[in-house]
Amino acid sequence: MQKTLRINNRSHHVNIESDKKQLLIIGEEMSNPFDLPHELIRQDKLDEAREILLDSLRMEIREAYSHDLNHAWYLVGDIFYREGDYTKAINAFEASIEKFPNDSAAMHAIANCYSELGKPDKSEEYLRNAMKFEESPGIIFNLGNALFDQEKYSEAIIFYRRISEKDSSLFKSAQNNIKISEEILSKK
């Protein structure tokens, strides 16, 4: 199957050989093979991005991306997440973590999947694991949300208060969630 894609104002002919299950880029070489799937995802061409990364029949990363399985599986997880297939996304992010066990971004992504599935306890578990490697504002805020969703308002407030004013959009949301949590607690 052959497709022509416009990436960074250049045409790339992409040929997926079904017998070899690998990506061939004909013409100009891209500096990083992951530029193409990143650009396709950015353009919301999720089927095409998945097709060049993943052999869907075998559920294996294609050879052209096998040199960085952590990155490849993370992108596949991102595609499934964007499509709303949270179970497949979790599986892909788990495969990413198998290749790089300290991948806090993949742990955060799994937590987001569990949040979408209405499982805040599992979301909390993955966010706490992610915090062992990185305490980003997004992880801290989402951990507050996971606790809030479990009606652990006092603990949620502790995490919301850790969001700095310099993280303006998260700070405003955290302050709002603190207010809501305090109102709920005052009625108990």
FENPE-V753281 format. One record per residue. N is the residue number from 1. RES is the residue in one letter. PHI is phi in radians with two decimals (NA if undefined). Layout:
n=[N/N]
res=[RES/RES]
phi=[PHI/PHI]
This chain:
n=[1/2/3/4/5/6/7/8/9/10/11/12/13/14/15/16/17/18/19/20/21/22/23/24/25/26/27/28/29/30/31/32/33/34/35/36/37/38/39/40/41/42/43/44/45/46/47/48/49/50/51/52/53/54/55/56/57/58/59/60/61/62/63/64/65/66/67/68/69/70/71/72/73/74/75/76/77/78/79/80/81/82/83/84/85/86/87/88/89/90/91/92/93/94/95/96/97/98/99/100/101/102/103/104/105/106/107/108/109/110/111/112/113/114/115/116/117/118/119/120/121/122/123/124/125/126/127/128/129/130/131/132/133/134/135/136/137/138/139/140/141/142/143/144/145/146/147/148/149/150/151/152/153/154/155/156/157/158/159/160/161/162/163/164/165/166/167/168/169/170/171/172/173/174/175/176/177/178/179/180/181/182/183/184/185/186/187/188]
res=[M/Q/K/T/L/R/I/N/N/R/S/H/H/V/N/I/E/S/D/K/K/Q/L/L/I/I/G/E/E/M/S/N/P/F/D/L/P/H/E/L/I/R/Q/D/K/L/D/E/A/R/E/I/L/L/D/S/L/R/M/E/I/R/E/A/Y/S/H/D/L/N/H/A/W/Y/L/V/G/D/I/F/Y/R/E/G/D/Y/T/K/A/I/N/A/F/E/A/S/I/E/K/F/P/N/D/S/A/A/M/H/A/I/A/N/C/Y/S/E/L/G/K/P/D/K/S/E/E/Y/L/R/N/A/M/K/F/E/E/S/P/G/I/I/F/N/L/G/N/A/L/F/D/Q/E/K/Y/S/E/A/I/I/F/Y/R/R/I/S/E/K/D/S/S/L/F/K/S/A/Q/N/N/I/K/I/S/E/E/I/L/S/K/K]
phi=[NA/-2.12/-2.34/-1.93/-2.13/-1.72/-2.19/0.88/1.06/-2.13/-1.56/-2.22/-1.61/-1.88/-2.10/-1.72/-1.52/-1.13/-1.33/-1.64/0.95/-2.42/-1.57/-2.12/-1.86/-1.71/1.73/-1.07/-1.34/-1.58/-1.14/-2.38/-1.06/-1.40/-1.04/-1.13/-1.12/-1.06/-1.15/-1.10/-1.12/-1.03/-1.45/1.11/-1.71/-1.19/-1.06/-1.16/-1.10/-1.09/-1.09/-1.39/-1.54/-2.18/-1.45/-1.16/-1.21/-1.66/0.94/-2.23/-1.25/-1.17/-0.95/-1.06/-2.04/-1.28/-1.27/-2.47/-1.15/-1.04/-1.14/-1.08/-1.15/-1.07/-1.11/-1.08/-1.07/-1.07/-1.08/-1.07/-1.06/-1.08/-1.45/1.47/-1.69/-1.20/-1.18/-1.14/-1.09/-1.01/-1.05/-1.19/-1.13/-1.11/-1.11/-1.10/-1.16/-1.00/-1.50/-2.57/-1.06/-1.67/-1.34/-1.15/-1.13/-1.18/-1.10/-1.08/-1.12/-1.10/-1.03/-1.11/-1.09/-1.12/-1.09/-1.11/-1.46/1.30/-2.12/-1.13/-1.16/-1.23/-1.05/-1.00/-0.99/-1.25/-1.18/-1.13/-1.13/-1.07/-1.17/-1.18/-1.97/-2.78/-1.96/-1.32/-0.98/-1.12/-1.16/-1.08/-1.10/-1.15/-1.14/-1.00/-1.14/-1.09/-1.19/-0.99/-1.14/-1.69/1.12/-1.70/-1.12/-1.07/-1.23/-1.05/-1.01/-0.99/-1.31/-1.06/-1.20/-1.41/-1.41/-1.41/-1.07/-1.17/-1.64/-0.90/-1.19/-1.20/-1.04/-1.07/-1.15/-1.10/-1.10/-1.12/-1.20/-1.10/-1.03/-1.10/-1.07/-1.13/-1.11/-1.11/-1.13/-1.22/-1.57/-1.52]
